[in-house]
Amino acid sequence: MTAWQSLARHDLGLLNRVDSILARAAAEYAITISRLRHSRTLLVASDYAGQHAGSTHEVYSYLLTTPGAWASWDAARTVLRSRSRLGSRRFAYKKLADRLRQQALPHFLHAAGAFEALSVSLIVDKRLGSLFSNHGRLDLASPDFEPYRLWPQGSLERLLRVTHFLALLIAGVSSPSQDLVWFTDQDEIAANPERLTALTRAFALVSSHLLSHDLRNLRCGTTASDTGIRDIEDFASIPDLVAGALSELAATLRRSGITLSELIISVPSAVPGRCRTILEWLSDASLQLARVVILLEQPLDRGGVTLKRLRLHGMLGAV
């Protein structure tokens, strides 16, 4: 069996192109993906960035792992919290101005880098509009969207992106009758129990179309499900930090007139210190954490979408 279970379905359009990039990238991380596939349970955390007005791209970041790998990570992050005197502080990109978080960040990233998990992030150019309509906007009058008729256009678009991207990842690494436990950021698409239920139903519907096999159980929660010891919040903090840094990188380069390409030789000096720290870590080739970053962008000279795998090169090596 190949590392990545490619869908190879041209009827999926853009998702099929994302799938092709993931299939090529997965060859580098065959051992990690094999362990994901052979685990009884898949654990997923996801976080999103770039929804604010000043951003140029939205980022959808996912972290997939197993209960066995979680146990090792949990031990490391418990020691880190004790030594760093973090107390109840959560690691979040927007909160890195805090002095204790700044001091603990390199240690948190070091522990995350030893996590046997798969990190996949998709950077989506805001100029693209809807990824699910040829007209740039969703047709809310469509019967398909009847349960979401009262949702804002942007929120529904994000729900569709979040569920389709995750379903594609699960299709690529899962096996029949696995359990899936998914923790998502408690943002607008999961802001309350009703929206979380709608999100779970949407994911179940989308995954039923993309997966060639059945999962056993699906549980979806948010960081509000944390047990009080910051275990779930720390798990979700990894995609939070990655998404925040990639969003800031994309916006900084756009303002500087630099086009993102398949290769960034070094992290630009214009990015803030917190962003630089995370990007340098993300580019470290020695990490056990498997990392894939995919860019979806609008070409300057024509319509459509260009897709490319973004490879970060920094002081610590290349991802």
N, C-alpha and C positions, 0 to 999 in steps of 0.2 A: 504494500500500500504506500502510495506517495505521501509526503509530509502533509500536503494540503489537498483536501478533497474539492477539486475545482468543479464549479457548477457547469461551466462551459455551455451556457444557455444564452444564445444571442438575442432571445426575446427579452432579456433583462436589460438590454441597452447599457446604460452607464454602469449599473452594478456589475455587469459582465466584465467591463473594462477594469473596474476595481478588483474584481476577483482574479483577473489575469496577473495584475501586479502583485497581489498577495500570494498567489501560487509561486511566482518566481522568488519572492522574498522569503517564503517559508522554507525553501531548501536550505537556507543558512541556519535554521533553527529547528531542524528535524527532531532532535531529541526532546526538546521542550514540547513540541506539538504532539509527539507520540505519547508523552506522559499525560497531556491534556485528554487525548482521545481514550486512553486506557483507564482513566480515573472514573470512579462511580459517580462522582459529582463534579460539576464545573462551577467555580466561583467567579463572578464577574463584578467589577466596579466600573462605573462610567461617570465622566464629568465633561462639562461643555464650557466653552469660553467664547468671547467675542460678540456677545449679544448687545453690548453697550454701543452707543451712537458713534463713538470715536474709532471703533475697530473697523478694519478693512476685510477681515476674514473671520469666519466662525470655525471653531475647532471642536471636534468630537473625539474624545479620547477614551479608550477602553483598556481594561487590564483583566486578563484571563489567567486563572491559576487553579490549583487543586487543593483539597484539604491538607494533604501532606506538606506541600510547599507553604501553605498558610501557617502551619504550626511552627515551622522554622522562622518565618517572618515575624510571627507574633512574639516569639521569644526574644528576638533581636529588638523589636520596637518597644517591648516592655522594659528592657534594660535601658534603652535610649531614653525613654520618658523618665525613668527614675534618676538617671545621671544628669539629665539636662534640666531638671526642676521645671518641667513644662506644665505640671498640674493638669488643668482641664483644657489647656490651649490646644486648638486644632490647627494642624498645618493646612494652610490655604494660601494660594498665590496672592490673594488680595490682602492678606493679613501679615505679610512678611516684613512690614515696617517695624513690627514688634522686636525688641532687642533680643529677648530669649529665643524667639523663633529664628532670628538671623543666626545666632550662635549655634543653634541645634541643627540648622538646615543641612550643612555638609554631612553631619552624622546620620541624619534621616535619609539623605540621598544615598549614602554609603550602604545603609541597611537595605534600602529599596533596590539598589543595584545587585545585591546578592539574592534577591527574590527570584526563584525559578517561576517565571510567569511570562506571558506574552503581552506586550504593550503595543497597541495599534492606535494611531491618531490620524484623523483625516482633517486637513485644512481646506476649507471651502471658501472660495472667493465670493464676497457678498454681491458682486456685480452679476452673478449667474442667475439670480432670482430663484424660482422654484426648480428643484431637480426632478419634479414629478409632473411637469406640465410643459408643453411645447410653447406656451404663451407667456411663460415667466411667472404666472400666478395660478394658484389652485382654483379650480372651479368648484366652489362650495355648494353649488346647486346640484352637483352630481349625487346620485343616490348612494354612491360609495361613501360619501362623507356625511350621511344623514346623522349618525351618532355624534358628530363633531360640529354640527351646524353652527353652534354658538361659540365655538372656539375662535380666537383671533387668527387671522391668516398666518402670521409669523409663528405662533405657537403650534399650529397644526403642521406647518412645514417642518418644524424642529422635531415634532413627534414622529413624523414619517421618516426623517433622516435617521434619528436615533434608533428606531426599531429596524429599519432596513439595513443599516450598517451592522448592527449587532446580529441580526439574523444571518447576514452573510458570513460573519465571523464564526458563528456557531455552526453553520453548515460546513465550513471549512475544516473545523477541528474536532467536532463531536462524533459520538458513536451512538447506536440505538440504545434506548432505555436509560440514558444518563439523566441524572437530576441536574437542574440548573437553578442556581441561586444568584440573583442579580440585584446589586445595590446601585441605585442611580442617584445622582445629585438631586437634592430637593429643590429644583427650580420650578419654573412656571408649568412645565409639562407633568410635574409630580408634586404640585404645591399642596395638595390636600388628598384625603382618601379617595374622593371621587375621581380626581384626575389620575391618581396612581392606578386605580382600577381600569380606567380607560386606556392608560399606557400599557398595562399588562395584557389587556384584551387585544390591543392593536399588535403587540409583539407576537402573541400567539397566532393571530391571523396571518401576519407576514411570514413568520417562520414556517407555518404549515405550507406555504407556497414555495419556499426556498429549500427547505430540508428534504432530503430523500428518505429520511427515516423519522421515527417518532421519538421524542424525548419522553421521560417518564413523568417527572414532576417539575413544575415551574413555580418558583417563588420570587416575587419582586418586592423589594423594599427600598427605602431611602436611608440616608445617613441618620434620619430620626430614629431608625431601628437600633441605633447604637446601644450597647448594654450598659453604658456608663463608664466603661474603662477605655473608651476611645478606640476600640479594636476595629469597628466598622469604619469609623471616621478616618482613622489612619490608613486603612486599606484604600478608601476612596480618595485620600489626599494625594496618592501617587498620580492618578490621571488628572486630578485638579492641578497639580504643579506643572505637569507636562502640557496640558491644554493652555494654561495661563501663559507659560513661557513662549509657546509656539504662536499664540495669538499676538503677543507683544512683538515677537520677532517679525511676523508678517506685516504688521502695521508700521513698524520702524523702517523696514525696507521699502514699503510702498511710499512713505513720506520722503524717503531719500532718493526715490526714483530708481531703485534697484529692483529688478525682476527676480523673483525666486526661480531658481533653476534646479537641475537634478543634483548639483554639487555646490555646496557652500564651502569655500576653502577654509574660512575661519569665521567665528562668531563676530559679527560687526561690532565695532567699538561703541556705536551709538546706542546699543541696547543697555538698559539699566542693569545695575549690579546683580539684583536678584534673578533677573532673566539670564544674564550671562552665566551665573553659577549653575543654573539648572540646565542650560544648553550645553555647557562644557561637560557636565555629567552625562547628559543624554548622548553625547558624541563619544563617550569612553568605550573603546572596543573591548575592554577587559571585563565589562559587566556580564554577569550571568543573565540578567534581565534581557529578554529578547525584545527588540524595538523595531517598529516599522512606522514610517511617517509617509503619508500619501497626500499630495497636493492636487486639488481640483481648482482650475483657474480658467478665467475667460481670456482667450487670446486677444491681443491688442488690435490685430488687423482683421479679425473675422469673428463670426459667431461660433457657437458650439462650446465644448469643454475640452481642455487639455488636461491629461492626467499624467503624473510622474511621481516616482518615488523620490522623496527628498532625503538626501544623505548629508548628514551634518558632520563637518570636520572641525575639530577644535584642538586645543592644546593637549587634550587627553587621548587623541586618536580619532578614529572614524567609526561611525555606527553603520 
